Amino acid sequence: MNWRKSTYSGGGEGNTCVEIAELATRIAIRDSKAPTRATLSVPAPAFTAFVEGVKRHSRSGA
């Protein structure tokens, strides 16, 4: 699996972030501070909808 960190990682040393890995039909998500622990896997369309919702919320200033 090819993991990558979010470009919007927390401040400081970037130690408060998640990593994602794109699979055929799902997105795997894990805590970058504990990469050997459990991962969460969600359908790719659900992850895309989540990210778009966060972007809309962020732009609205709410």
N, CA, C and O atoms as a printed pandas DataFrame, in Angstrom:
     atom_number atom_name residue_name chain_id  residue_number  x_coord  y_coord  z_coord
0              1         N          MET        A               1    0.847   -1.167    0.000
1              2        CA          MET        A               1    0.000    0.000    0.000
2              3         C          MET        A               1    0.899    1.239    0.000
3              4         O          MET        A               1    1.922    1.276    0.683
4              5         N          ASN        A               2    0.507    2.236   -0.765
5              6        CA          ASN        A               2    1.270    3.477   -0.853
6              7         C          ASN        A               2    0.579    4.556   -0.017
7              8         O          ASN        A               2   -0.398    5.160   -0.459
8              9         N          TRP        A               3    1.093    4.793    1.192
9             10        CA          TRP        A               3    0.502    5.771    2.108
10            11         C          TRP        A               3    1.065    7.154    1.838
11            12         O          TRP        A               3    2.238    7.299    1.493
12            13         N          ARG        A               4    0.215    8.183    1.999
13            14        CA          ARG        A               4    0.686    9.563    1.887
14            15         C          ARG        A               4    0.001   10.414    2.946
15            16         O          ARG        A               4   -1.159   10.194    3.294
16            17         N          LYS        A               5    0.758   11.401    3.454
17            18        CA          LYS        A               5    0.218   12.291    4.480
18            19         C          LYS        A               5   -0.596   13.396    3.845
19            20         O          LYS        A               5   -0.361   13.786    2.701
20            21         N          SER        A               6   -1.548   13.888    4.596
21            22        CA          SER        A               6   -2.355   15.011    4.159
22            23         C          SER        A               6   -1.491   16.250    3.992
23            24         O          SER        A               6   -0.576   16.477    4.783
24            25         N          THR        A               7   -1.765   17.043    2.984
25            26        CA          THR        A               7   -1.049   18.297    2.794
26            27         C          THR        A               7   -1.533   19.344    3.780
27            28         O          THR        A               7   -0.931   20.412    3.892
28            29         N          TYR        A               8   -2.606   19.057    4.494
29            30        CA          TYR        A               8   -3.146   19.969    5.500
30            31         C          TYR        A               8   -2.846   19.469    6.906
31            32         O          TYR        A               8   -3.672   19.614    7.808
32            33         N          SER        A               9   -1.679   18.885    7.096
33            34        CA          SER        A               9   -1.296   18.370    8.408
34            35         C          SER        A               9   -1.259   19.499    9.416
35            36         O          SER        A               9   -1.116   20.667    9.055
36            37         N          GLY        A              10   -1.388   19.141   10.682
37            38        CA          GLY        A              10   -1.365   20.124   11.750
38            39         C          GLY        A              10   -0.058   20.892   11.792
39            40         O          GLY        A              10    0.922   20.498   11.159
40            41         N          GLY        A              11   -0.041   21.984   12.536
41            42        CA          GLY        A              11    1.140   22.829   12.640
42            43         C          GLY        A              11    2.273   22.149   13.386
43            44         O          GLY        A              11    2.215   20.952   13.667
44            45         N          GLY        A              12    3.281   22.905   13.696
45            46        CA          GLY        A              12    4.425   22.369   14.421
46            47         C          GLY        A              12    5.234   21.429   13.552
47            48         O          GLY        A              12    5.636   21.776   12.441
48            49         N          GLU        A              13    5.465   20.254   14.062
49            50        CA          GLU        A              13    6.279   19.274   13.348
50            51         C          GLU        A              13    5.445   18.383   12.437
51            52         O          GLU        A              13    5.954   17.397   11.906
52            53         N          GLY        A              14    4.190   18.711   12.251
53            54        CA          GLY        A              14    3.328   17.911   11.383
54            55         C          GLY        A              14    3.004   16.552   11.956
55            56         O          GLY        A              14    2.769   15.600   11.212
56            57         N          ASN        A              15    2.990   16.450   13.291
57            58        CA          ASN        A              15    2.769   15.149   13.910
58            59         C          ASN        A              15    1.310   14.897   14.277
59            60         O          ASN        A              15    1.014   13.935   14.985
60            61         N          THR        A              16    0.410   15.731   13.817
61            62        CA          THR        A              16   -1.015   15.509   14.067
62            63         C          THR        A              16   -1.730   15.408   12.731
63            64         O          THR        A              16   -2.459   16.314   12.327
64            65         N          CYS        A              17   -1.512   14.309   12.064
65            66        CA          CYS        A              17   -2.145   14.168   10.752
66            67         C          CYS        A              17   -2.529   12.716   10.489
67            68         O          CYS        A              17   -2.167   11.806   11.236
68            69         N          VAL        A              18   -3.248   12.538    9.439
69            70        CA          VAL        A              18   -3.629   11.213    8.993
70            71         C          VAL        A              18   -2.925   10.926    7.677
71            72         O          VAL        A              18   -2.457   11.833    6.989
72            73         N          GLU        A              19   -2.863    9.660    7.348
73            74        CA          GLU        A              19   -2.337    9.228    6.065
74            75         C          GLU        A              19   -3.443    8.469    5.349
75            76         O          GLU        A              19   -4.281    7.825    5.980
76            77         N          ILE        A              20   -3.434    8.554    4.035
77            78        CA          ILE        A              20   -4.413    7.807    3.250
78            79         C          ILE        A              20   -3.691    6.973    2.202
79            80         O          ILE        A              20   -2.578    7.292    1.783
80            81         N          ALA        A              21   -4.343    5.917    1.799
81            82        CA          ALA        A              21   -3.863    5.076    0.706
82            83         C          ALA        A              21   -5.054    4.796   -0.190
83            84         O          ALA        A              21   -6.111    4.368    0.274
84            85         N          GLU        A              22   -4.873    5.041   -1.468
85            86        CA          GLU        A              22   -5.953    4.801   -2.424
86            87         C          GLU        A              22   -5.912    3.357   -2.884
87            88         O          GLU        A              22   -4.887    2.876   -3.366
88            89         N          LEU        A              23   -7.039    2.668   -2.730
89            90        CA          LEU        A              23   -7.190    1.297   -3.189
90            91         C          LEU        A              23   -8.098    1.317   -4.409
91            92         O          LEU        A              23   -8.528    2.388   -4.838
92            93         N          ALA        A              24   -8.391    0.177   -4.963
93            94        CA          ALA        A              24   -9.203    0.123   -6.186
94            95         C          ALA        A              24  -10.550    0.820   -6.021
95            96         O          ALA        A              24  -10.935    1.628   -6.866
96            97         N          THR        A              25  -11.263    0.519   -4.952
97            98        CA          THR        A              25  -12.600    1.086   -4.763
98            99         C          THR        A              25  -12.786    1.724   -3.392
99           100         O          THR        A              25  -13.876    2.200   -3.073
100          101         N          ARG        A              26  -11.736    1.737   -2.584
101          102        CA          ARG        A              26  -11.835    2.229   -1.221
102          103         C          ARG        A              26  -10.662    3.148   -0.912
103          104         O          ARG        A              26   -9.671    3.176   -1.642
104          105         N          ILE        A              27  -10.785    3.901    0.183
105          106        CA          ILE        A              27   -9.700    4.728    0.700
106          107         C          ILE        A              27   -9.383    4.213    2.099
107          108         O          ILE        A              27  -10.269    4.109    2.946
108          109         N          ALA        A              28   -8.120    3.893    2.333
109          110        CA          ALA        A              28   -7.679    3.456    3.658
110          111         C          ALA        A              28   -7.131    4.680    4.391
111          112         O          ALA        A              28   -6.455    5.519    3.796
112          113         N          ILE        A              29   -7.426    4.773    5.678
113          114        CA          ILE        A              29   -7.031    5.923    6.491
114          115         C          ILE        A              29   -6.382    5.396    7.761
115          116         O          ILE        A              29   -6.874    4.448    8.374
116          117         N          ARG        A              30   -5.253    6.027    8.158
117          118        CA          ARG        A              30   -4.599    5.630    9.404
118          119         C          ARG        A              30   -3.989    6.843   10.095
119          120         O          ARG        A              30   -3.789    7.889    9.477
120          121         N          ASP        A              31   -3.699    6.691   11.368
121          122        CA          ASP        A              31   -3.052    7.726   12.167
122          123         C          ASP        A              31   -1.557    7.679   11.877
123          124         O          ASP        A              31   -0.935    6.627   12.028
124          125         N          SER        A              32   -0.975    8.792   11.467
125          126        CA          SER        A              32    0.441    8.801   11.113
126          127         C          SER        A              32    1.342    8.551   12.325
127          128         O          SER        A              32    2.482    8.116   12.163
128          129         N          LYS        A              33    0.845    8.820   13.539
129          130        CA          LYS        A              33    1.639    8.587   14.742
130          131         C          LYS        A              33    1.649    7.118   15.149
131          132         O          LYS        A              33    2.507    6.700   15.927
132          133         N          ALA        A              34    0.715    6.336   14.639
133          134        CA          ALA        A              34    0.614    4.924   15.002
134          135         C          ALA        A              34    0.332    4.099   13.748
135          136         O          ALA        A              34   -0.726    3.477   13.649
136          137         N          PRO        A              35    1.255    4.082   12.793
137          138        CA          PRO        A              35    0.988    3.447   11.503
138          139         C          PRO        A              35    0.775    1.934   11.548
139          140         O          PRO        A              35    0.205    1.368   10.615
140          141         N          THR        A              36    1.222    1.273   12.610
141          142        CA          THR        A              36    1.033   -0.175   12.682
142          143         C          THR        A              36   -0.279   -0.568   13.343
143          144         O          THR        A              36   -0.622   -1.750   13.391
144          145         N          ARG        A              37   -1.009    0.407   13.850
145          146        CA          ARG        A              37   -2.293    0.112   14.483
146          147         C          ARG        A              37   -3.385   -0.005   13.427
147          148         O          ARG        A              37   -3.089   -0.033   12.233
148          149         N          ALA        A              38   -4.597   -0.070   13.838
149          150        CA          ALA        A              38   -5.738   -0.298   12.951
150          151         C          ALA        A              38   -5.905    0.812   11.915
151          152         O          ALA        A              38   -5.530    1.962   12.142
152          153         N          THR        A              39   -6.471    0.439   10.788
153          154        CA          THR        A              39   -6.809    1.405    9.742
154          155         C          THR        A              39   -8.315    1.398    9.534
155          156         O          THR        A              39   -9.009    0.452    9.907
156          157         N          LEU        A              40   -8.796    2.460    8.940
157          158        CA          LEU        A              40  -10.203    2.597    8.585
158          159         C          LEU        A              40  -10.270    2.587    7.071
159          160         O          LEU        A              40   -9.466    3.243    6.408
160          161         N          SER        A              41  -11.214    1.855    6.523
161          162        CA          SER        A              41  -11.372    1.799    5.078
162          163         C          SER        A              41  -12.807    2.186    4.725
163          164         O          SER        A              41  -13.760    1.632    5.272
164          165         N          VAL        A              42  -12.950    3.144    3.807
165          166        CA          VAL        A              42  -14.278    3.604    3.403
166          167         C          VAL        A              42  -14.383    3.575    1.881
167          168         O          VAL        A              42  -13.368    3.658    1.189
168          169         N          PRO        A              43  -15.596    3.460    1.356
169          170        CA          PRO        A              43  -15.752    3.519   -0.098
170          171         C          PRO        A              43  -15.235    4.854   -0.633
171          172         O          PRO        A              43  -15.452    5.895   -0.012
172          173         N          ALA        A              44  -14.564    4.831   -1.765
173          174        CA          ALA        A              44  -13.979    6.047   -2.346
174          175         C          ALA        A              44  -15.008    7.162   -2.527
175          176         O          ALA        A              44  -14.701    8.309   -2.204
176          177         N          PRO        A              45  -16.222    6.880   -3.031
177          178        CA          PRO        A              45  -17.198    7.974   -3.184
178          179         C          PRO        A              45  -17.580    8.618   -1.846
179          180         O          PRO        A              45  -17.810    9.827   -1.793
180          181         N          ALA        A              46  -17.651    7.839   -0.776
181          182        CA          ALA        A              46  -17.980    8.396    0.538
182          183         C          ALA        A              46  -16.850    9.299    1.027
183          184         O          ALA        A              46  -17.111   10.354    1.606
184          185         N          PHE        A              47  -15.604    8.899    0.800
185          186        CA          PHE        A              47  -14.468    9.726    1.209
186          187         C          PHE        A              47  -14.458   11.029    0.422
187          188         O          PHE        A              47  -14.223   12.095    0.990
188          189         N          THR        A              48  -14.709   10.953   -0.867
189          190        CA          THR        A              48  -14.757   12.153   -1.705
190          191         C          THR        A              48  -15.847   13.102   -1.215
191          192         O          THR        A              48  -15.620   14.309   -1.125
192          193         N          ALA        A              49  -17.015   12.576   -0.899
193          194        CA          ALA        A              49  -18.113   13.405   -0.395
194          195         C          ALA        A              49  -17.729   14.048    0.938
195          196         O          ALA        A              49  -18.050   15.213    1.175
196          197         N          PHE        A              50  -17.054   13.310    1.801
197          198        CA          PHE        A              50  -16.605   13.852    3.083
198          199         C          PHE        A              50  -15.635   15.017    2.876
199          200         O          PHE        A              50  -15.794   16.071    3.491
200          201         N          VAL        A              51  -14.636   14.831    2.018
201          202        CA          VAL        A              51  -13.643   15.874    1.760
202          203         C          VAL        A              51  -14.317   17.108    1.161
203          204         O          VAL        A              51  -14.003   18.229    1.562
204          205         N          GLU        A              52  -15.220   16.928    0.225
205          206        CA          GLU        A              52  -15.924   18.063   -0.371
206          207         C          GLU        A              52  -16.756   18.802    0.667
207          208         O          GLU        A              52  -16.823   20.031    0.649
208          209         N          GLY        A              53  -17.392   18.061    1.573
209          210        CA          GLY        A              53  -18.157   18.692    2.639
210          211         C          GLY        A              53  -17.286   19.510    3.574
211          212         O          GLY        A              53  -17.678   20.594    4.004
212          213         N          VAL        A              54  -16.107   18.998    3.888
213          214        CA          VAL        A              54  -15.178   19.737    4.742
214          215         C          VAL        A              54  -14.725   21.011    4.033
215          216         O          VAL        A              54  -14.626   22.066    4.658
216          217         N          LYS        A              55  -14.453   20.920    2.751
217          218        CA          LYS        A              55  -14.031   22.091    1.988
218          219         C          LYS        A              55  -15.118   23.157    1.972
219          220         O          LYS        A              55  -14.830   24.339    2.161
220          221         N          ARG        A              56  -16.377   22.744    1.745
221          222        CA          ARG        A              56  -17.492   23.696    1.725
222          223         C          ARG        A              56  -17.649   24.359    3.079
223          224         O          ARG        A              56  -17.842   25.572    3.161
224          225         N          HIS        A              57  -17.570   23.580    4.132
225          226        CA          HIS        A              57  -17.710   24.098    5.491
226          227         C          HIS        A              57  -16.588   25.102    5.791
227          228         O          HIS        A              57  -16.824   26.145    6.400
228          229         N          SER        A              58  -15.393   24.777    5.365
229          230        CA          SER        A              58  -14.234   25.650    5.607
230          231         C          SER        A              58  -14.383   26.978    4.877
231          232         O          SER        A              58  -14.070   28.030    5.433
232          233         N          ARG        A              59  -14.857   26.937    3.640
233          234        CA          ARG        A              59  -15.023   28.160    2.845
234          235         C          ARG        A              59  -16.147   29.039    3.377
235          236         O          ARG        A              59  -16.115   30.261    3.228
236          237         N          SER        A              60  -17.147   28.405    4.001
237          238        CA          SER        A              60  -18.288   29.189    4.486
238          239         C          SER        A              60  -17.961   29.920    5.781
239          240         O          SER        A              60  -18.717   30.795    6.204
240          241         N          GLY        A              61  -16.845   29.574    6.415
241          242        CA          GLY        A              61  -16.467   30.231    7.658
242          243         C          GLY        A              61  -17.241   29.769    8.858
243          244         O          GLY        A              61  -17.150   30.361    9.933
244          245         N          ALA        A              62  -18.012   28.703    8.682
245          246        CA          ALA        A              62  -18.824   28.203    9.802
246          247         C          ALA        A              62  -18.015   27.381   10.760
247          248         O          ALA        A              62  -18.548   26.888   11.754
